Amino acid sequence: MQRLLRESLKTTPTLHRCCLSSSTTTITTSAAAAVDTSTTNRIPQMEEEDHQPGSGEERYSYNPELRWNPEVEDYFIKAYGPSHFSRISKALTYPSRYSCIRVNTLKSMPDTVMEKLRGIISQPEGGGGSISKCDIPALDYVLFVKGSGPHSINYHHSPGLPPKEVIVSRKCAEAVLRGAQVFVPGVMACSAHVEKGDKVAVSVAIEQRITDGGWAINMTRGTVLQGLQSGKKDISFLPHLIDTPTCAFVLFYSYCLEESNERFSIHIALLMSLSQRESDPYYLERNGLYIGEGTTTMSRAGMFRVLQGVAVDMNNRVFQLPSFHDVLEGEIFLQNLPSIITAHALDPQRGERILDMCAAPGGKTTAVAILMKDDGEVIAVDRSHNKVLDIQKLATEMGLTCITTYKLDALKSVKQKDDSTDLNAPGSYNSLNSQEEKVSFPMAVSNEKENERTYVSKADARKTMRRMRNGPGRNQCVGGRVENSRGFYPDSFDRVLLDAPCSALGLRPRLFAGEETIESLRRHARYQRRMFDQAVKLVRPGGVLVYSTLVCMNCLSLFFLCTINPGENEALVRYALDTYKFLSLAQQHPRIGGPGLVGCCKFPDGYVEEWLRPGEEEFVQRFDPSSPVDTIGFFIAKFSVGAKDA
């Protein structure tokens, strides 16, 4: 067989360029180059290593490369510099190596919670990790639970014998990297003959560029992954591979290095792997995108038949981070460190009236209420009925009574003083006009033929699956009661917090960013400016405004964003200072983040985006995902509100 393969080398295509050295071997043909390019986009290059596509450890690893729209990438490179932006992109694909927990000091004490958590995470299913208090002044109620990663996972594979696999959606994979399990709606594809209790390698399907210029996953849910069956070594593919460029690669490598019979079996195994690559159209797409190993809790058929439940129990992860789902409800809240710092920058005082715009899911709302010792009035609004219910639920769990929730679009937050429909709510502010929106819980409908199964159409099943995957939309009410608000009078709040919708490019882990374009980033910025305009009108002179996307406070103003986009961060600060002369940047405490960006960016269409000016950068906090603090990308700006023009 070896002689036959060597003779076939004489008929293989000519290799256009060959570079051999003692440490690396690079062979390029027009066909091989195409393979190498696609693999290079997935696997970061490391010095003095030869990254062969599909070769053992490099394939079954976690080495994602974040894809950006080319224009957006060029914009960020101009803002941060090539080296810094490269570090940011890499950091975004990893989760933070610790979990940040905020203790509800109205119900418990940090030391008590630490003892409870130690008992939970010390159990086998707890995930491990050491617990420590935050040593930042005034943040001693914040606990850090240390995680670890990335780890090398042994997927128990051998050349020509790939492991059984499950491919999950990107959103599912991002949750798994943060400590979640693989749930049924997130499963996209699975190897054949997978049964309950099997060990499977879990990888992620990332969006790929399609013919119309957009992005999509190149598979449908329920896809069967092709490959060699477990326990079989099939070399029947060799005859039709003899004349292929991939075969030429292996044969030439063997010929040049004068391999022995003992090592020739390695090349046969490599050819088997190449054969699998040709039969599996998704083979290359999974290179370097394996997030761990787990045990299936149901068969392959079950994964695509049932609508909910855990599909894979992840017991060997690339990142080990404890899960705190349903743990010490009401006593703790899992929250990013910059969000906690935002509440402190707002500096809420007892007895004040504070507005949290776009308040869902309620983390910052409850943090502000706790800092006020539950003494005062915190009004939390959101335009989504179901999200308002989430805020209510969280406030109830934490035992907070100073929080009032309303359903309200933040773009309609300001009510004119000549509004004749006002209900004249009591109090000196006379600002709230609300009416109750009553939503009844769905009633159970009995079936006269109780013993017969109810028919569910395929369309209904698909809708249910989408809701399971994406959550209920604004038009699919989950039941409950909320109150509508027609807005608030100008100058009616001591402090305002606006967490406006943004591009969220600073959230971690993030495995894909190609959907954002320059135009979409500009739309985000315009939308946030409109919300900022509303917030400025609502904060009273001498108040404070914070933007996280936005917060208003007494005598000060604070703005914060979970994005790395300067157009939504520094550019909004520039707009605020240039538009409202009574606003001024204020110092923030505590200060953990770095300085802001100074300068501007000129776009090819002539548009100039102005950022901070010299001397202003130290008044804002920019949290860099690649910094040692290891947080999400975040931005906070705090404004002092002076006397407004009459």
C-alpha positions, 0 to 999 in steps of 0.5 A: 500500500505504501509503495502504491501511494508513493507511486501515485505521487508522480501523478499528483498536481505540482506543488507551487511552493514549498518551504521546509525547515527543522521546526515547521513545514509549509506546503501551498497549493491553490486548493490547500491554500483555500483550506488554510485560509479558512482555518487561519480565520478560526485558529489564532496563530502562535509562534513556533507552532504548526497549526494543521487544519483538523490536527488533534489538539488544535482542532479540539480546542477553544480558540475563537476569532471574533469576526467583525464587519470590515468597516467597523473593525477599521473604525475600532482600530483607529480608536484603539490602535491595532494591538490594543483592539486585537487584545480587546477582541480576544478578551471578548471571546472569554468570560470573566474569570470570576463571578461578582455577587452583590449581597442584599445587606437589608436581609443578610450580611456578607460574612453569613452569605460567604459561609453559605456559598462555601457550603454550596460550591464545595459540593461536587455539583457546586463548581468549586472556586474560592470566595473573597470580599471586594477590598474596594472601599464601600464595596465590602458587600460585594463578593468574588467567586473565582473561576478558572480557564481556559482548560484543555479538554480531553475529548477521548478522540484518536486519529480517524476516530472522532468523538460523538458531537453536539453542536449548539447555537451561539447564544447557547454556547455563550451561556454555557461558557458562563456556567449554564447547561445545554438546554434543548432549544440550543441544540442545532446538530448531533452525531448519529447513534447518540443515546442517553448517557453518552459522552459528547464533545460540544462545539458551537455553530457561528454565523457564516457569510452567505451569498446575499452579504448577510450572516447565517448559520449554515445548518438547520436544526436537527442536522446529523453530523457525518463522520466515522462510526465509533469503533470502525476504521474505514480506508475504503476512501483511499482510492478516490483520494489518491488524486486529490490535493489533500492526498498530495499534501500527505504524500509529499510530506511523507516522501520528503521526510522519508517516513518509516513504515511505523510512522506511515500509519500516522499519515493513513490516520490523517488521510482518514481525518481528511476524508471525514472533512470531505464528507462532513460539510461542517467539519472545518467550521468547528475547528477551535470552537469546542467549549467542553464535554458533557453527558447527554440526558436524552437520546439524539431523537429526544433532543429534537422531539421535546421542547424543553429540558437539559440536553447535555449535562456539562461536566468538563468545561473549558471555563469553570464558573459556578452557576448561581441559578436559584441560589440564595434568592433574595439574599444575593444578586449576580451582577457585573462589577461596573454595574454595581459601581454605577449605582455608587456613582449615582450616590443615591441618598435616603428620602430622594426621588429617583428614576431608573429608565429602561430599568429591566431586569432590575439589577441597578434598580435594586442596587440603588434601593439598597444603597438608600436603605429602602427609604425614598422612592425609586421609580423603575420603568420599561416599555416591556410588560414582561420585563416590568413583571421581572422587576417586580418579582426581583424587588419582592424577592429582595424585600424592597418596598420603595420601588414602584414600577410602570410600563413606559417608553423612555422616549415618552418619559416627559409630560408637558405641564399643560397635559389636561389628562393628569390625575393630580397625583399627590405630592409636590412633584404632581408628575405621575399619571398612571392607569392600571393595565389589568392582565388576567392569567390564562385560564385552563380550558378542559377537554371533554375527552380527557383521555385523548391527546390534544393535537398540536400543529407543527406551526404551534410547535415551532412558535413554542420552540422560538419562545423557549429559545428567545423568551416571550416577546412584548406581545406575548404577555405572561400574565400579571398586572402592571401600571401604565404611565403617561410620563413625568413632569420636567425637573421632577426627580433628584436623580435619573438613571438611564440604561439605554439599549445599546450595541452591547459590544462589550458583553462577554463572552461574545462569539460573533460581532459581524452583524453590526455595521457603521450605520447600525452603530450610528443608529444606536447613538442617535437613539440614545441621544433622544433618550438622553434628551428626555432624561436631562429634562426630568432631572431637577437643577442641582441633581445628578444624571447617570447614563448606563446608557444613562442615569440622572442624579441630584446635582450630578449626572451619570451615563454608562454603557455596556459597549466598547463603541466610542460613538455610544460612549465618548461621542454622547458625552461630547453631545451632552456637554455641547448641547446642554451648557448647564451640564458638567462632568463630575468626579466618580467614586469609587474609580476603578475604570480607566480614562476615556478616549480623546480626539475624534474620528473622520469617516470616509463619507466626511462625517466627523465623530468628536470624542472627549477633549484634553482634561475630560478623560479622567472624569469618565470611567472606561472598563476595558475587557482586556485589562487586569480588572477582567470585566465586561466592556463598560462606560460611565459618565457622571454629570453635574446639573446646574441652573437651567435656562428659564 
